[in-house]
Amino acid sequence: MFEDIDTARGELKRVDHLIYVTLKYTRTADVIKNVIKRLISAIDFAVMEILTNLKVKDMHKTAKERCDSLLKMFPRVKELKDYVRFYNLLRKIDRAEYTAKEEYRKNVTLVNSIMNVTTDVLMEFYDKTVEFVLFLEELTEKKKKR
C-alpha cells in the first residue's frame, strides 16, 4: 500500500547523493538533468500514492491528468496549487532543449529557454520537492482520518 511513497523516498535519497556527491565531483549538465528527472519521478510516485490511498477509480495515465484530479479532490488547498505549478515547471525544464555552461567547473549551469539551472537552484528544487512529498503524505493522512 505504501510502496509508492517508499519509492518516492528512495528517489529523494538518490537525488541527495547525486547533488552532494556526484555533482560535486563531476560537475556536468547531464547530472543536473538526471537530478531533475529524479525529482519529477519522486513527485510522480507521491501523487500516485495519494490517488491510490484515496481510492481514485480512474487512475489517469498522464501526469497532467493525475495532477488535475488531485486539484479537483482538494480545491481549497492553496499550497497544492503552488506545488503543482512547481511540478509543471520541473517537467518543462526537463523537456526543453539545453546546453551546458561552465561544465567541469564550480559554476556548472544547465541553460535552456525556461531558466538557467545552477547548483543553487537545484538545491532549492530538491528542498521544495522534499516539502511536496511530505505535504502529500500529510494530505493523505488527513483525508484518511475523515
N, CA, C and O atoms as a GROMACS GRO file, in nm:
protein
  584
    1MET      N    1   0.081  -0.120   0.000
    1MET     CA    2   0.000   0.000   0.000
    1MET      C    3   0.086   0.126   0.000
    1MET      O    4   0.051   0.225  -0.064
    2PHE      N    5   0.197   0.123   0.071
    2PHE     CA    6   0.283   0.240   0.078
    2PHE      C    7   0.409   0.224  -0.007
    2PHE      O    8   0.509   0.289   0.020
    3GLU      N    9   0.404   0.139  -0.107
    3GLU     CA   10   0.525   0.118  -0.186
    3GLU      C   11   0.558   0.239  -0.272
    3GLU      O   12   0.676   0.266  -0.298
    4ASP      N   13   0.456   0.313  -0.318
    4ASP     CA   14   0.485   0.431  -0.400
    4ASP      C   15   0.554   0.540  -0.319
    4ASP      O   16   0.646   0.605  -0.368
    5ILE      N   17   0.511   0.560  -0.195
    5ILE     CA   18   0.574   0.664  -0.113
    5ILE      C   19   0.715   0.621  -0.074
    5ILE      O   20   0.805   0.705  -0.063
    6ASP      N   21   0.735   0.491  -0.052
    6ASP     CA   22   0.870   0.442  -0.024
    6ASP      C   23   0.960   0.460  -0.146
    6ASP      O   24   1.078   0.491  -0.133
    7THR      N   25   0.905   0.439  -0.263
    7THR     CA   26   0.980   0.459  -0.386
    7THR      C   27   1.014   0.607  -0.402
    7THR      O   28   1.124   0.642  -0.446
    8ALA      N   29   0.920   0.694  -0.368
    8ALA     CA   30   0.946   0.839  -0.374
    8ALA      C   31   1.059   0.877  -0.280
    8ALA      O   32   1.147   0.955  -0.315
    9ARG      N   33   1.057   0.821  -0.160
    9ARG     CA   34   1.165   0.848  -0.064
    9ARG      C   35   1.299   0.796  -0.116
    9ARG      O   36   1.402   0.860  -0.099
   10GLY      N   37   1.297   0.679  -0.181
   10GLY     CA   38   1.419   0.624  -0.240
   10GLY      C   39   1.474   0.714  -0.349
   10GLY      O   40   1.595   0.734  -0.359
   11GLU      N   41   1.385   0.769  -0.430
   11GLU     CA   42   1.427   0.862  -0.535
   11GLU      C   43   1.491   0.986  -0.472
   11GLU      O   44   1.591   1.037  -0.522
   12LEU      N   45   1.434   1.033  -0.362
   12LEU     CA   46   1.490   1.152  -0.296
   12LEU      C   47   1.628   1.122  -0.237
   12LEU      O   48   1.715   1.209  -0.235
   13LYS      N   49   1.648   0.999  -0.189
   13LYS     CA   50   1.781   0.961  -0.141
   13LYS      C   51   1.882   0.962  -0.255
   13LYS      O   52   1.995   1.006  -0.238
   14ARG      N   53   1.839   0.912  -0.370
   14ARG     CA   54   1.927   0.911  -0.487
   14ARG      C   55   1.961   1.054  -0.530
   14ARG      O   56   2.075   1.083  -0.567
   15VAL      N   57   1.860   1.141  -0.526
   15VAL     CA   58   1.883   1.281  -0.561
   15VAL      C   59   1.983   1.344  -0.465
   15VAL      O   60   2.073   1.417  -0.506
   16ASP      N   61   1.966   1.316  -0.338
   16ASP     CA   62   2.057   1.368  -0.237
   16ASP      C   63   2.201   1.328  -0.270
   16ASP      O   64   2.292   1.410  -0.264
   17HIS      N   65   2.220   1.202  -0.304
   17HIS     CA   66   2.352   1.152  -0.339
   17HIS      C   67   2.404   1.219  -0.467
   17HIS      O   68   2.521   1.257  -0.475
   18LEU      N   69   2.317   1.232  -0.566
   18LEU     CA   70   2.357   1.296  -0.690
   18LEU      C   71   2.404   1.440  -0.668
   18LEU      O   72   2.502   1.484  -0.728
   19ILE      N   73   2.333   1.511  -0.582
   19ILE     CA   74   2.368   1.652  -0.558
   19ILE      C   75   2.496   1.664  -0.477
   19ILE      O   76   2.589   1.735  -0.515
   20TYR      N   77   2.501   1.593  -0.365
   20TYR     CA   78   2.610   1.613  -0.270
   20TYR      C   79   2.738   1.535  -0.303
   20TYR      O   80   2.846   1.570  -0.255
   21VAL      N   81   2.728   1.432  -0.384
   21VAL     CA   82   2.847   1.353  -0.416
   21VAL      C   83   2.878   1.361  -0.565
   21VAL      O   84   2.983   1.412  -0.604
   22THR      N   85   2.789   1.311  -0.647
   22THR     CA   86   2.816   1.301  -0.790
   22THR      C   87   2.840   1.438  -0.853
   22THR      O   88   2.939   1.457  -0.924
   23LEU      N   89   2.751   1.531  -0.828
   23LEU     CA   90   2.765   1.663  -0.889
   23LEU      C   91   2.889   1.735  -0.838
   23LEU      O   92   2.952   1.812  -0.910
   24LYS      N   93   2.924   1.709  -0.712
   24LYS     CA   94   3.043   1.771  -0.654
   24LYS      C   95   3.170   1.732  -0.731
   24LYS      O   96   3.260   1.814  -0.748
   25TYR      N   97   3.175   1.607  -0.776
   25TYR     CA   98   3.296   1.559  -0.842
   25TYR      C   99   3.292   1.565  -0.994
   25TYR      O  100   3.396   1.581  -1.057
   26THR      N  101   3.175   1.553  -1.053
   26THR     CA  102   3.170   1.552  -1.200
   26THR      C  103   3.140   1.688  -1.259
   26THR      O  104   3.200   1.727  -1.360
   27ARG      N  105   3.048   1.761  -1.200
   27ARG     CA  106   3.010   1.895  -1.245
   27ARG      C  107   2.973   1.898  -1.394
   27ARG      O  108   3.034   1.970  -1.474
   28THR      N  109   2.872   1.817  -1.428
   28THR     CA  110   2.824   1.817  -1.567
   28THR      C  111   2.676   1.849  -1.570
   28THR      O  112   2.604   1.829  -1.473
   29ALA      N  113   2.632   1.900  -1.684
   29ALA     CA  114   2.491   1.933  -1.703
   29ALA      C  115   2.406   1.806  -1.706
   29ALA      O  116   2.288   1.809  -1.669
   30ASP      N  117   2.465   1.695  -1.748
   30ASP     CA  118   2.390   1.570  -1.750
   30ASP      C  119   2.350   1.526  -1.610
   30ASP      O  120   2.242   1.469  -1.591
   31VAL      N  121   2.433   1.552  -1.512
   31VAL     CA  122   2.397   1.518  -1.374
   31VAL      C  123   2.283   1.607  -1.328
   31VAL      O  124   2.192   1.560  -1.260
   32ILE      N  125   2.286   1.734  -1.365
   32ILE     CA  126   2.176   1.825  -1.330
   32ILE      C  127   2.046   1.776  -1.394
   32ILE      O  128   1.941   1.773  -1.330
   33LYS      N  129   2.055   1.737  -1.518
   33LYS     CA  130   1.938   1.685  -1.590
   33LYS      C  131   1.885   1.558  -1.522
   33LYS      O  132   1.763   1.541  -1.509
   34ASN      N  133   1.974   1.471  -1.479
   34ASN     CA  134   1.935   1.348  -1.411
   34ASN      C  135   1.869   1.380  -1.277
   34ASN      O  136   1.773   1.313  -1.239
   35VAL      N  137   1.918   1.479  -1.206
   35VAL     CA  138   1.857   1.518  -1.078
   35VAL      C  139   1.714   1.566  -1.102
   35VAL      O  140   1.622   1.529  -1.028
   36ILE      N  141   1.694   1.646  -1.205
   36ILE     CA  142   1.559   1.696  -1.236
   36ILE      C  143   1.466   1.581  -1.269
   36ILE      O  144   1.351   1.579  -1.225
   37LYS      N  145   1.514   1.485  -1.347
   37LYS     CA  146   1.432   1.368  -1.380
   37LYS      C  147   1.394   1.289  -1.254
   37LYS      O  148   1.280   1.243  -1.242
   38ARG      N  149   1.485   1.274  -1.162
   38ARG     CA  150   1.456   1.201  -1.039
   38ARG      C  151   1.361   1.278  -0.948
   38ARG      O  152   1.279   1.218  -0.879
   39LEU      N  153   1.370   1.410  -0.947
   39LEU     CA  154   1.275   1.491  -0.869
   39LEU      C  155   1.134   1.473  -0.924
   39LEU      O  156   1.038   1.459  -0.848
   40ILE      N  157   1.123   1.475  -1.055
   40ILE     CA  158   0.993   1.453  -1.120
   40ILE      C  159   0.940   1.314  -1.084
   40ILE      O  160   0.822   1.298  -1.054
   41SER      N  161   1.028   1.217  -1.089
   41SER     CA  162   0.989   1.079  -1.057
   41SER      C  163   0.941   1.067  -0.912
   41SER      O  164   0.842   0.998  -0.886
   42ALA      N  165   1.009   1.132  -0.820
   42ALA     CA  166   0.968   1.127  -0.679
   42ALA      C  167   0.829   1.187  -0.662
   42ALA      O  168   0.746   1.132  -0.589
   43ILE      N  169   0.804   1.298  -0.728
   43ILE     CA  170   0.671   1.361  -0.719
   43ILE      C  171   0.566   1.270  -0.781
   43ILE      O  172   0.457   1.255  -0.727
   44ASP      N  173   0.599   1.208  -0.895
   44ASP     CA  174   0.505   1.115  -0.960
   44ASP      C  175   0.464   1.002  -0.865
   44ASP      O  176   0.346   0.970  -0.853
   45PHE      N  177   0.563   0.943  -0.799
   45PHE     CA  178   0.532   0.833  -0.706
   45PHE      C  179   0.447   0.881  -0.589
   45PHE      O  180   0.356   0.810  -0.546
   46ALA      N  181   0.474   1.000  -0.538
   46ALA     CA  182   0.395   1.052  -0.426
   46ALA      C  183   0.251   1.081  -0.469
   46ALA      O  184   0.158   1.054  -0.394
   47VAL      N  185   0.233   1.135  -0.589
   47VAL     CA  186   0.098   1.162  -0.639
   47VAL      C  187   0.023   1.031  -0.661
   47VAL      O  188  -0.095   1.020  -0.627
   48MET      N  189   0.092   0.932  -0.717
   48MET     CA  190   0.028   0.801  -0.736
   48MET      C  191  -0.016   0.742  -0.602
   48MET      O  192  -0.123   0.683  -0.592
   49GLU      N  193   0.067   0.759  -0.500
   49GLU     CA  194   0.036   0.706  -0.367
   49GLU      C  195  -0.090   0.770  -0.311
   49GLU      O  196  -0.178   0.700  -0.260
   50ILE      N  197  -0.100   0.902  -0.319
   50ILE     CA  198  -0.218   0.968  -0.263
   50ILE      C  199  -0.344   0.930  -0.341
   50ILE      O  200  -0.450   0.909  -0.281
   51LEU      N  201  -0.334   0.920  -0.472
   51LEU     CA  202  -0.450   0.882  -0.551
   51LEU      C  203  -0.491   0.737  -0.523
   51LEU      O  204  -0.610   0.704  -0.521
   52THR      N  205  -0.393   0.651  -0.502
   52THR     CA  206  -0.422   0.511  -0.470
   52THR      C  207  -0.486   0.499  -0.332
   52THR      O  208  -0.584   0.427  -0.315
   53ASN      N  209  -0.431   0.570  -0.234
   53ASN     CA  210  -0.485   0.564  -0.098
   53ASN      C  211  -0.625   0.622  -0.089
   53ASN      O  212  -0.705   0.578  -0.006
   54LEU      N  213  -0.655   0.721  -0.172
   54LEU     CA  214  -0.788   0.781  -0.170
   54LEU      C  215  -0.884   0.708  -0.263
   54LEU      O  216  -0.996   0.752  -0.286
   55LYS      N  217  -0.836   0.596  -0.315
   55LYS     CA  218  -0.917   0.506  -0.398
   55LYS      C  219  -0.983   0.576  -0.516
   55LYS      O  220  -1.104   0.564  -0.538
   56VAL      N  221  -0.902   0.648  -0.592
   56VAL     CA  222  -0.949   0.711  -0.714
   56VAL      C  223  -0.974   0.601  -0.816
   56VAL      O  224  -0.886   0.520  -0.843
   57LYS      N  225  -1.094   0.599  -0.871
   57LYS     CA  226  -1.132   0.491  -0.961
   57LYS      C  227  -1.062   0.502  -1.097
   57LYS      O  228  -1.012   0.402  -1.149
   58ASP      N  229  -1.059   0.620  -1.152
   58ASP     CA  230  -0.997   0.639  -1.284
   58ASP      C  231  -0.854   0.689  -1.265
   58ASP      O  232  -0.830   0.810  -1.260
   59MET      N  233  -0.760   0.596  -1.255
   59MET     CA  234  -0.620   0.634  -1.241
   59MET      C  235  -0.570   0.676  -1.380
   59MET      O  236  -0.557   0.594  -1.470
   60HIS      N  237  -0.544   0.804  -1.395
   60HIS     CA  238  -0.505   0.858  -1.524
   60HIS      C  239  -0.363   0.817  -1.561
   60HIS      O  240  -0.278   0.792  -1.475
   61LYS      N  241  -0.342   0.811  -1.690
   61LYS     CA  242  -0.211   0.769  -1.739
   61LYS      C  243  -0.111   0.884  -1.743
   61LYS      O  244   0.008   0.863  -1.718
   62THR      N  245  -0.157   1.004  -1.774
   62THR     CA  246  -0.063   1.115  -1.785
   62THR      C  247  -0.051   1.190  -1.653
   62THR      O  248  -0.143   1.192  -1.571
   63ALA      N  249   0.064   1.251  -1.634
   63ALA     CA  250   0.090   1.325  -1.510
   63ALA      C  251  -0.002   1.446  -1.499
   63ALA      O  252  -0.045   1.480  -1.389
   64LYS      N  253  -0.030   1.511  -1.609
   64LYS     CA  254  -0.117   1.628  -1.607
   64LYS      C  255  -0.257   1.590  -1.558
   64LYS      O  256  -0.316   1.661  -1.476
   65GLU      N  257  -0.310   1.480  -1.608
   65GLU     CA  258  -0.443   1.437  -1.565
   65GLU      C  259  -0.445   1.398  -1.418
   65GLU      O  260  -0.542   1.425  -1.347
   66ARG      N  261  -0.336   1.334  -1.371
   66ARG     CA  262  -0.329   1.297  -1.229
   66ARG      C  263  -0.326   1.421  -1.141
   66ARG      O  264  -0.392   1.426  -1.037
   67CYS      N  265  -0.250   1.522  -1.183
   67CYS     CA  266  -0.245   1.646  -1.106
   67CYS      C  267  -0.379   1.719  -1.109
   67CYS      O  268  -0.422   1.775  -1.008
   68ASP      N  269  -0.445   1.717  -1.224
   68ASP     CA  270  -0.577   1.779  -1.232
   68ASP      C  271  -0.677   1.711  -1.140
   68ASP      O  272  -0.756   1.779  -1.073
   69SER      N  273  -0.675   1.578  -1.135
   69SER     CA  274  -0.767   1.509  -1.045
   69SER      C  275  -0.732   1.536  -0.899
   69SER      O  276  -0.821   1.542  -0.814
   70LEU      N  277  -0.603   1.551  -0.869
   70LEU     CA  278  -0.561   1.586  -0.734
   70LEU      C  279  -0.612   1.725  -0.696
   70LEU      O  280  -0.659   1.745  -0.584
   71LEU      N  281  -0.602   1.819  -0.789
   71LEU     CA  282  -0.652   1.954  -0.763
   71LEU      C  283  -0.804   1.956  -0.747
   71LEU      O  284  -0.858   2.036  -0.669
   72LYS      N  285  -0.874   1.869  -0.820
   72LYS     CA  286  -1.019   1.860  -0.805
   72LYS      C  287  -1.058   1.804  -0.670
   72LYS      O  288  -1.160   1.842  -0.612
   73MET      N  289  -0.977   1.711  -0.619
   73MET     CA  290  -1.006   1.650  -0.489
   73MET      C  291  -0.984   1.748  -0.374
   73MET      O  292  -1.052   1.740  -0.272
   74PHE      N  293  -0.889   1.839  -0.392
   74PHE     CA  294  -0.855   1.936  -0.287
   74PHE      C  295  -0.858   2.078  -0.345
   74PHE      O  296  -0.754   2.142  -0.357
   75PRO      N  297  -0.978   2.127  -0.381
   75PRO     CA  298  -0.984   2.257  -0.449
   75PRO      C  299  -0.947   2.376  -0.360
   75PRO      O  300  -0.908   2.481  -0.412
   76ARG      N  301  -0.957   2.362  -0.231
   76ARG     CA  302  -0.932   2.476  -0.141
   76ARG      C  303  -0.790   2.481  -0.086
   76ARG      O  304  -0.755   2.574  -0.013
   77VAL      N  305  -0.709   2.385  -0.121
   77VAL     CA  306  -0.572   2.380  -0.068
   77VAL      C  307  -0.481   2.460  -0.160
   77VAL      O  308  -0.440   2.413  -0.266
   78LYS      N  309  -0.449   2.582  -0.118
   78LYS     CA  310  -0.368   2.673  -0.200
   78LYS      C  311  -0.228   2.620  -0.221
   78LYS      O  312  -0.172   2.633  -0.330
   79GLU      N  313  -0.169   2.560  -0.118
   79GLU     CA  314  -0.032   2.509  -0.129
   79GLU      C  315  -0.020   2.405  -0.240
   79GLU      O  316   0.081   2.398  -0.309
   80LEU      N  317  -0.125   2.326  -0.255
   80LEU     CA  318  -0.124   2.220  -0.357
   80LEU      C  319  -0.112   2.281  -0.496
   80LEU      O  320  -0.040   2.229  -0.582
   81LYS      N  321  -0.181   2.391  -0.519
   81LYS     CA  322  -0.173   2.458  -0.650
   81LYS      C  323  -0.030   2.506  -0.676
   81LYS      O  324   0.021   2.494  -0.787
   82ASP      N  325   0.033   2.561  -0.573
   82ASP     CA  326   0.171   2.608  -0.588
   82ASP      C  327   0.266   2.491  -0.618
   82ASP      O  328   0.354   2.502  -0.702
   83TYR      N  329   0.246   2.380  -0.547
   83TYR     CA  330   0.331   2.263  -0.569
   83TYR      C  331   0.310   2.204  -0.709
   83TYR      O  332   0.406   2.160  -0.772
   84VAL      N  333   0.188   2.203  -0.756
   84VAL     CA  334   0.161   2.151  -0.890
   84VAL      C  335   0.225   2.242  -0.995
   84VAL      O  336   0.277   2.195  -1.096
   85ARG      N  337   0.221   2.373  -0.971
   85ARG     CA  338   0.290   2.467  -1.060
   85ARG      C  339   0.440   2.439  -1.064
   85ARG      O  340   0.503   2.442  -1.170
   86PHE      N  341   0.496   2.413  -0.946
   86PHE     CA  342   0.639   2.380  -0.937
   86PHE      C  343   0.669   2.251  -1.014
   86PHE      O  344   0.767   2.243  -1.087
   87TYR      N  345   0.584   2.150  -0.997
   87TYR     CA  346   0.600   2.022  -1.067
   87TYR      C  347   0.596   2.043  -1.218
   87TYR      O  348   0.676   1.985  -1.292
   88ASN      N  349   0.503   2.126  -1.264
   88ASN     CA  350   0.495   2.154  -1.407
   88ASN      C  351   0.618   2.229  -1.457
   88ASN      O  352   0.662   2.208  -1.571
   89LEU      N  353   0.674   2.316  -1.374
   89LEU     CA  354   0.798   2.384  -1.410
   89LEU      C  355   0.912   2.284  -1.428
   89LEU      O  356   0.987   2.291  -1.525
   90LEU      N  357   0.924   2.190  -1.335
   90LEU     CA  358   1.026   2.086  -1.348
   90LEU      C  359   1.010   2.008  -1.478
   90LEU      O  360   1.108   1.979  -1.547
   91ARG      N  361   0.887   1.975  -1.510
   91ARG     CA  362   0.862   1.898  -1.633
   91ARG      C  363   0.898   1.978  -1.757
   91ARG      O  364   0.952   1.923  -1.853
   92LYS      N  365   0.869   2.110  -1.756
   92LYS     CA  366   0.905   2.195  -1.870
   92LYS      C  367   1.057   2.204  -1.884
   92LYS      O  368   1.110   2.196  -1.995
   93ILE      N  369   1.126   2.220  -1.773
   93ILE     CA  370   1.272   2.226  -1.776
   93ILE      C  371   1.329   2.096  -1.831
   93ILE      O  372   1.424   2.097  -1.909
   94ASP      N  373   1.270   1.985  -1.789
   94ASP     CA  374   1.318   1.855  -1.834
   94ASP      C  375   1.299   1.835  -1.985
   94ASP      O  376   1.385   1.777  -2.051
   95ARG      N  377   1.189   1.883  -2.037
   95ARG     CA  378   1.159   1.863  -2.180
   95ARG      C  379   1.232   1.962  -2.271
   95ARG      O  380   1.247   1.935  -2.390
   96ALA      N  381   1.275   2.074  -2.218
   96ALA     CA  382   1.335   2.180  -2.300
   96ALA      C  383   1.475   2.139  -2.350
   96ALA      O  384   1.547   2.065  -2.284
   97GLU      N  385   1.509   2.190  -2.466
   97GLU     CA  386   1.644   2.174  -2.520
   97GLU      C  387   1.740   2.247  -2.426
   97GLU      O  388   1.706   2.353  -2.373
   98TYR      N  389   1.858   2.192  -2.407
   98TYR     CA  390   1.950   2.257  -2.313
   98TYR      C  391   2.093   2.251  -2.364
   98TYR      O  392   2.129   2.171  -2.450
   99THR      N  393   2.173   2.339  -2.307
   99THR     CA  394   2.317   2.338  -2.329
   99THR      C  395   2.384   2.351  -2.192
   99THR      O  396   2.320   2.388  -2.093
  100ALA      N  397   2.510   2.321  -2.190
  100ALA     CA  398   2.586   2.330  -2.064
  100ALA      C  399   2.674   2.454  -2.067
  100ALA      O  400   2.731   2.490  -2.170
  101LYS      N  401   2.684   2.516  -1.951
  101LYS     CA  402   2.772   2.632  -1.938
  101LYS      C  403   2.867   2.606  -1.822
  101LYS      O  404   2.824   2.562  -1.715
  102GLU      N  405   2.993   2.631  -1.842
  102GLU     CA  406   3.097   2.611  -1.742
  102GLU      C  407   3.100   2.468  -1.688
  102GLU      O  408   3.116   2.445  -1.569
  103GLU      N  409   3.084   2.374  -1.780
  103GLU     CA  410   3.088   2.234  -1.739
  103GLU      C  411   3.226   2.199  -1.686
  103GLU      O  412   3.326   2.253  -1.732
  104TYR      N  413   3.231   2.110  -1.589
  104TYR     CA  414   3.353   2.065  -1.520
  104TYR      C  415   3.415   2.176  -1.434
  104TYR      O  416   3.530   2.167  -1.393
  105ARG      N  417   3.336   2.280  -1.407
  105ARG     CA  418   3.382   2.388  -1.322
  105ARG      C  419   3.282   2.410  -1.208
  105ARG      O  420   3.176   2.348  -1.204
  106LYS      N  421   3.319   2.496  -1.117
  106LYS     CA  422   3.237   2.517  -0.997
  106LYS      C  423   3.096   2.566  -1.030
  106LYS      O  424   3.000   2.523  -0.966
  107ASN      N  425   3.082   2.652  -1.127
  107ASN     CA  426   2.952   2.712  -1.159
  107ASN      C  427   2.883   2.645  -1.276
  107ASN      O  428   2.829   2.713  -1.364
  108VAL      N  429   2.883   2.513  -1.280
  108VAL     CA  430   2.818   2.442  -1.390
  108VAL      C  431   2.670   2.481  -1.393
  108VAL      O  432   2.603   2.489  -1.290
  109THR      N  433   2.620   2.506  -1.515
  109THR     CA  434   2.482   2.553  -1.532
  109THR      C  435   2.417   2.481  -1.648
  109THR      O  436   2.479   2.462  -1.753
  110LEU      N  437   2.294   2.441  -1.630
  110LEU     CA  438   2.212   2.385  -1.737
  110LEU      C  439   2.132   2.502  -1.793
  110LEU      O  440   2.048   2.559  -1.723
  111VAL      N  441   2.157   2.538  -1.917
  111VAL     CA  442   2.094   2.655  -1.978
  111VAL      C  443   1.988   2.607  -2.075
  111VAL      O  444   2.015   2.527  -2.164
  112ASN      N  445   1.865   2.658  -2.058
  112ASN     CA  446   1.758   2.629  -2.153
  112ASN      C  447   1.667   2.750  -2.165
  112ASN      O  448   1.692   2.854  -2.103
  113SER      N  449   1.562   2.739  -2.245
  113SER     CA  450   1.474   2.853  -2.271
  113SER      C  451   1.386   2.889  -2.150
  113SER      O  452   1.336   3.000  -2.143
  114ILE      N  453   1.369   2.797  -2.057
  114ILE     CA  454   1.284   2.823  -1.940
  114ILE      C  455   1.362   2.902  -1.836
  114ILE      O  456   1.318   3.009  -1.793
  115MET      N  457   1.478   2.850  -1.795
  115MET     CA  458   1.562   2.915  -1.696
  115MET      C  459   1.699   2.850  -1.693
  115MET      O  460   1.719   2.742  -1.748
  116ASN      N  461   1.792   2.915  -1.628
  116ASN     CA  462   1.925   2.859  -1.608
  116ASN      C  463   1.926   2.787  -1.473
  116ASN      O  464   1.891   2.845  -1.371
  117VAL      N  465   1.964   2.660  -1.474
  117VAL     CA  466   1.965   2.581  -1.352
  117VAL      C  467   2.108   2.565  -1.303
  117VAL      O  468   2.188   2.494  -1.364
  118THR      N  469   2.138   2.632  -1.194
  118THR     CA  470   2.269   2.620  -1.130
  118THR      C  471   2.257   2.522  -1.014
  118THR      O  472   2.148   2.470  -0.986
  119THR      N  473   2.366   2.496  -0.948
  119THR     CA  474   2.361   2.405  -0.833
  119THR      C  475   2.277   2.464  -0.720
  119THR      O  476   2.210   2.390  -0.648
  120ASP      N  477   2.279   2.596  -0.704
  120ASP     CA  478   2.197   2.659  -0.600
  120ASP      C  479   2.047   2.643  -0.630
  120ASP      O  480   1.968   2.613  -0.541
  121VAL      N  481   2.011   2.663  -0.756
  121VAL     CA  482   1.872   2.645  -0.797
  121VAL      C  483   1.832   2.499  -0.779
  121VAL      O  484   1.721   2.469  -0.736
  122LEU      N  485   1.922   2.410  -0.812
  122LEU     CA  486   1.897   2.267  -0.798
  122LEU      C  487   1.870   2.230  -0.652
  122LEU      O  488   1.782   2.148  -0.622
  123MET      N  489   1.945   2.292  -0.561
  123MET     CA  490   1.922   2.267  -0.417
  123MET      C  491   1.784   2.316  -0.374
  123MET      O  492   1.716   2.250  -0.296
  124GLU      N  493   1.742   2.431  -0.427
  124GLU     CA  494   1.608   2.482  -0.397
  124GLU      C  495   1.501   2.386  -0.451
  124GLU      O  496   1.401   2.360  -0.383
  125PHE      N  497   1.522   2.334  -0.572
  125PHE     CA  498   1.430   2.236  -0.630
  125PHE      C  499   1.421   2.112  -0.541
  125PHE      O  500   1.312   2.060  -0.517
  126TYR      N  501   1.535   2.066  -0.493
  126TYR     CA  502   1.538   1.948  -0.407
  126TYR      C  503   1.460   1.973  -0.278
  126TYR      O  504   1.378   1.891  -0.237
  127ASP      N  505   1.486   2.086  -0.214
  127ASP     CA  506   1.416   2.118  -0.089
  127ASP      C  507   1.266   2.128  -0.111
  127ASP      O  508   1.188   2.078  -0.030
  128LYS      N  509   1.226   2.192  -0.220
  128LYS     CA  510   1.083   2.208  -0.248
  128LYS      C  511   1.019   2.072  -0.279
  128LYS      O  512   0.904   2.049  -0.242
  129THR      N  513   1.092   1.983  -0.346
  129THR     CA  514   1.038   1.850  -0.374
  129THR      C  515   1.019   1.770  -0.246
  129THR      O  516   0.919   1.700  -0.231
  130VAL      N  517   1.114   1.778  -0.155
  130VAL     CA  518   1.100   1.710  -0.026
  130VAL      C  519   0.978   1.764   0.047
  130VAL      O  520   0.901   1.686   0.104
  131GLU      N  521   0.960   1.896   0.046
  131GLU     CA  522   0.842   1.956   0.109
  131GLU      C  523   0.714   1.904   0.044
  131GLU      O  524   0.616   1.874   0.112
  132PHE      N  525   0.715   1.895  -0.089
  132PHE     CA  526   0.597   1.850  -0.164
  132PHE      C  527   0.561   1.706  -0.126
  132PHE      O  528   0.444   1.676  -0.103
  133VAL      N  529   0.659   1.619  -0.122
  133VAL     CA  530   0.633   1.479  -0.087
  133VAL      C  531   0.579   1.468   0.056
  133VAL      O  532   0.483   1.395   0.081
  134LEU      N  533   0.638   1.541   0.150
  134LEU     CA  534   0.588   1.542   0.288
  134LEU      C  535   0.448   1.599   0.295
  134LEU      O  536   0.364   1.549   0.370
  135PHE      N  537   0.421   1.704   0.217
  135PHE     CA  538   0.289   1.764   0.213
  135PHE      C  539   0.186   1.664   0.163
  135PHE      O  540   0.076   1.656   0.218
  136LEU      N  541   0.219   1.589   0.059
  136LEU     CA  542   0.126   1.489   0.006
  136LEU      C  543   0.102   1.377   0.108
  136LEU      O  544  -0.010   1.325   0.118
  137GLU      N  545   0.205   1.340   0.183
  137GLU     CA  546   0.186   1.239   0.288
  137GLU      C  547   0.089   1.289   0.394
  137GLU      O  548  -0.002   1.216   0.435
  138GLU      N  549   0.107   1.414   0.438
  138GLU     CA  550   0.018   1.472   0.539
  138GLU      C  551  -0.124   1.484   0.486
  138GLU      O  552  -0.220   1.459   0.559
  139LEU      N  553  -0.137   1.522   0.360
  139LEU     CA  554  -0.268   1.535   0.298
  139LEU      C  555  -0.339   1.400   0.293
  139LEU      O  556  -0.460   1.392   0.316
  140THR      N  557  -0.264   1.295   0.263
  140THR     CA  558  -0.320   1.160   0.261
  140THR      C  559  -0.370   1.121   0.399
  140THR      O  560  -0.480   1.068   0.413
  141GLU      N  561  -0.290   1.147   0.502
  141GLU     CA  562  -0.328   1.112   0.640
  141GLU      C  563  -0.452   1.188   0.683
  141GLU      O  564  -0.541   1.130   0.746
  142LYS      N  565  -0.460   1.317   0.651
  142LYS     CA  566  -0.576   1.398   0.689
  142LYS      C  567  -0.702   1.346   0.622
  142LYS      O  568  -0.807   1.334   0.685
  143LYS      N  569  -0.690   1.314   0.495
  143LYS     CA  570  -0.807   1.268   0.419
  143LYS      C  571  -0.853   1.129   0.469
  143LYS      O  572  -0.973   1.101   0.472
  144LYS      N  573  -0.758   1.044   0.507
  144LYS     CA  574  -0.794   0.911   0.554
  144LYS      C  575  -0.863   0.917   0.689
  144LYS      O  576  -0.948   0.832   0.719
  145LYS      N  577  -0.830   1.016   0.772
  145LYS     CA  578  -0.891   1.028   0.905
  145LYS      C  579  -1.036   1.074   0.899
  145LYS      O  580  -1.113   1.049   0.991
  146ARG      N  581  -1.073   1.139   0.790
  146ARG     CA  582  -1.211   1.189   0.777
  146ARG      C  583  -1.309   1.080   0.752
  146ARG      O  584  -1.428   1.106   0.738
   0.00000   0.00000   0.00000
